[in-house]
Structure formats: structure tokens, C-alpha cells
Amino acid sequence: MSQTGPVDWLTFLLGINAITNNGAPVAGSPGANTLNVIGATSIALNVGTGALDLTLPSGGASSGTFVKRTILTATSGTFTTQATTTKLHIRGCGGGGAGGGSASNTPGSSSAGGGGSAGQSCDVWVPVSPSTGYPYAVGVGGTGSSGADGTDGTASGIVIASVTLLLAAGIGGTHGTARTVVGATQGGSTTPGVSSAPSPFVGYLTVEGDGSSGLIIDLTQPLVLGGRGGSGAFGQGGTTQAASSAGVTPPVIGQAGSGYGAGGSGAAGGEGSSGGASAEAGGNGAPGVLIVDEYS
């Protein structure tokens, strides 16, 4: 298909039939699959019989001058804006959940912990006052323990204009119990999705990845898999750990989440080389973070 001009290329790449500006045609024939630009800060995209309105953050980077970036990792404190700052661009996440531990297995039994889920993330803008302090908290990652559920992380947040932007923590994975049959152990469970930030914040909150279940796959061809940790916008979940339930490999501890907000993986507990195995811990969740960019 031959396309000419930037507008034609945009309609071609997005698979839309027309572009309008405040309802006035710019390219194509308005109808199904129409991109309507409303002023400078809003876009309405009609797809078939549905419609999606995207309101862009007013006073974003394009309308101001970058002042400073601060990466907040301390568990709590007060963030103070610069003398010229009038708006903030905030990205960040809550702490990740830890993976579940494996059990102390007797000969012939195995166990696998579920992975922890990732903390909720955000990408928002908000107006602020110059030289003003705003209280914040940064979540910590959950902790894995031998033979026990991984603990949840803790939430991150900041309070501006008496409104709290709260980023939920990741959920810890369930510990594995000694068993002689094929089965699964629940990972940290969340419902991924996107929601709008509370006013005066403008932007989106995203529920990140689940931790996967720990698995005992087949005791005739024995393999034990600790659940992987959930990944998010700022970190990678702990990878799946494997052990044998036939005494070939010892039990394996879970792997910690990396970066920020990711979940730890679950422990994998086979019989161990001596015919029995001690309990092992799931991997720790990664801590949360708040990345704050200031604009004048």
C-alpha cells in the first residue's frame, strides 16, 4: 500500500480510517476507527462501535523546563521541591512480594513454593508548590523464610494536596507442603490492570505481574519447580528454581527479585541426596522506588 505524508503514514500505521481535529476532518473519512485530536491535551480514539478517550497530562514536560530528578529509596521522609518547581512527574512502585518456601521433605515427598507478585506501579503528573515539602514512603520487599509463606511487600506513596498516591505492595507466595503426588502451590495473586490516578494526580496506576505457582510435575520423571516471581515496570521477578524429587539434586532456595518492585521466586524442595531434605526459603521481593522529576 502506498502512503504519502505524515498524516497518511499515521493512519496507515495505527490502522485507523481518519484523523479529525475537534471533529473537523484532517485526513480520511470520519466514521469507525477515527482518531480525534481535541485541543492540545486530549485524544479520542473511536474503534469500531467503541470509543477510548485519553486525556493527556496538562502542564507536562512539553510545557515546562526540566529542573531535577530525585530517586527516592529511603523507607520514609519528606520530598522538598526546588524554588522553581511547579509540577512533578512521578514514576515508581510498591515493594515486591517474597516467594514461598519449601517444606522439610521426607523420603518420597517433594514441595514447591509459589512466587511472589510485583508491586503496583505508576506514571503520573501533579501540580505542586515551589519550595514545599511533601511526605512520602517507599515500600520494602517481602522476606522469604524456610518452610513458610513469603511475606507481602509494603506500599509506596506520596501525599500532595491532602491526597495520597498509593502504590500497593506485591503479595507473597504460598509455601509448599511435603507431598507425594503431582500438584501446584499458589503464587502471589493479583489482578493485573490499569486504573486512573486520583485527582490532582493525572496518569495511570498499573497492577503488575502475578507470581506463578510452584509445581511438582511428575514423580515418575521427577521435577520440582518453584514458582517464578512477578515482574513489573522497574524490575525482573526471581527466576524459576528447579530440583529433583529423586535425590539427584538438593533443594534450592528461591531467587530474589531484581531492580525495584519485583517478586521473589519460590523454593524448590526435592528429597535431597540423602533421601530427605531440609526446608528452604523463598526469594525476597525487591524494594519499591519513587522516581521524581521536577519541572518549572
N, C-alpha and C positions, 0 to 999 in steps of 0.2 A: 504494500500500500504506500502510495506516495503522499507525503505530508510536507507542507511548507509553512514557515513562520513559527514563532514560539508558541502562539496560541494553538495552532493546529497540532504541534507536537505534544502539547499538554493534553489536549483532548484525546489524542491517539494513545499516549502512554497511560492515562488514567482510565481509558475505556468509557469515557463519557461522551454524550452526544452534543452538548452545547455548554457554553460559558456565558453567564449573564452578570451584569453589574447593577445591583439594586433592581433586578428584574428586567433590565434593558439588555437585549441580545448583544453579545460581543462576538461570538462565533457559533455556528451551527444553528439548529432549530430547537428552541426550548421544549422540553417535554420530559420523558423518562430519562434518568441519568444526566441531570443538569447540575452543573457547578455554578452557584450564585454567590458572587462576592458582594457582601453587604458592608459598605463603608470601608474602613481600614482595619477593623478588628474582628470581623465575623465572617464565617463562611457557612453556607447552607448547601449540602450535597443531597440531591434527590436521586435515589437509586430505585428504579422501577416505581413501585407504588409507595415506597418508604421514603423517609427523609432523615438526614443526620445534620444537626446544627452544631457547628464548632465555633465557640466564642473564644477568640484569641486573647491572651492576657493584655489588658490595656497597660500602657506605660512599660512595655517590655524593653529588652535590650536595644531595640532599634530606635527607641525614643529617649535614650539616656546614654550617659557615659559610664563605662566600667570604672569602678573605684578600687575594689579589693576583693580577694577571695579568702575565706577562712574555712578550714576543715575542722569541725568540732568532733572530738573523740572522747573528751572527758565525760564522766557519767552525769554531771550536772554543773550548772554555772549560769552566768549572765552574759549574753552576747550584746555588745555595745556597738551601735552604728557609728560610722565616721561622720565628721561635721557636715559633709556634703551629700550624704546618702538620703535618698527619698524612696527607694524601693529595693526589695530583696528578691533574688531568685534562689529558691531553696530546693535542693535535692537531697535525698537521704533515705534511711531505712531503719526499722527496728532490729533488735538482735535476733539472730537465728536460733532455732531450737536444737537441742543436742540429740544425738542418736541413742536408741535404746541399747542396753547391754545384753550380753548373752548369759545364760544360766550356767551353773556348775553341773556339767553333764556326767551321767553315769554311763558305763559301757552300753553301747547300743542306742544311745539317745543323742540328740543334737538340738541346737537352739539358734535363733537368728533374731537380732534386734531390728526394729524399723528405723528408718532415717528421720531426722528432724526436718521441719519445714523452714522456709526462708521467711524473714521479716518483711512486713509491708513496706513499700517504697513510695516516694512522692516526687513530683516535679511541679513546683508551684511558684507563683509570683505573689507579692504582697506589698502594699504601700506601708511605709514606716516614717518615723520622725528622725531627723539628724541627731546625733549625739545622745541617743536614748538606749537604755538597757532593756533587754528582753530575756526573761528566764527560759532556759532550755534544759532538756535531759537527753542523753544518748544511751540507748539500750545496751545491755551486755548480752553476750551469748549464753545459751544454756550449757549446763555441765553434764557430761556423761559419767555414769557410775557402773561398776561391775554388778551385773545381775539385777539392774533397776531401770525404770523408765528414764529416758533423758529428760532433763528439766526444760521448761519453756525458757525462751529468752525474755528480755524485758523491753518495753516500748520506748521509742524515741519521740520527742515532741518539742514544740516551742510555742510560747504564748505571746500573741500580738493582738492588741486592741481587745483584750479580755477573752479572746478566742484561742483555744488550744488546737494546734495542728498535731494530731496524734497518729503515730505510725505503729501499728500493732506488732507485737513480737511473733516470732516463729514458735511453733508448737513442737514439744519434744516427742520423739518416737517411743513406742511401747517396747518394753524389754521382752526378750524371748524366754520361753519356758522350755524345759527339757521335754522332748517328745520323741517318739519312735515312729511317727507317721509323717507323711508329707503334709506341709501346711504353710501358712503365712502369718506374719506378725505385723500389726498395723503400724504404718508410718505416721509421722505428724501430719494431721489432716487439716487443710484449709480449703476454701473455695475460691480459686483464682478469679479475678475480675477487676474491673476499673470503675471507680466512682469519682464524683466531683468533690473537690476540696471545699471545706466550709468557708463562707464569706467571713472576712475580707480576702482570704486566700483565693487565688484564681489558678486553676490547674487540676491535676488529677492524682489520685491515690491508687496504687496498684497492689493487689494481693498477689504475692509471688508464688513460687513453686512448692508443691507438696513434697514431703519426704516419702520415698517409696517403701513398700512393705518388705520386711525380711522374709526370705524364702528357704524352705527345705524342699529341694526339688524331687529327688528320687533316691531312696535309701538303697536301692539295688545298684545304682550308679551314683554313689553318694556325693552330693554337693550342697553346701550351706552358703547362702548369700545374705550378708547384712544389707539392709535397705540403703539406697543412696540418699544423701542429704539434698534438700531442695535448694535450687539455685535462684538468684534474684538479679536485679539490675546492677548490683555492686559487688557480687561475689559468687563463687562457684561452690556448690554443695560437695560434701565429702563423697568420694567415690565408693562404689560397692566393694565390700571386702568379702573374700571367699575363703572357705575352709572345707576340709573333707570330714565326713562323718564316719570314716572307716579307719581312723587312726593314722592317716597318711600325713596330714598337716595339723599343727596345733591350732587352737582357737586364735582368732585375730581381733584386735581391738578396732573400733570404728575410727574413721579418719575425720579430723576436724574440718569444718567449713573454712574456706579461704576468702580473703578480701573482707567485705562487710556484709552482714545480714544473712549469710548463707547457713544452711542447716548442716549438722554433722551426720555422718553415716552410722548405721547400726553395726554392732559387733557380730561376728560370725563364729559360732561355737560348735566345732566338731568334737569327736571323742578325745582327740589328742593321741599322741604316740603311745601313751601308757595304757590306753583303753578307758581313760577317764579324763576330764578336763575341768579346769577351774573357770569361774565366771570371768568375763572380760567387760570392759567399759565401752559404751558408745562414744563416738567422736563429739567433741564440743562444738557448739554453734559459734559462728563468727559474730563479733560485736557489731552494733549499729554504727551509724555515722550521720552527720548533718553537714552538707557542703553548702556554704552560704556565699553567694556572690552579691556584692553591693553595687548599686547604680545610682547616679545622681539624677 
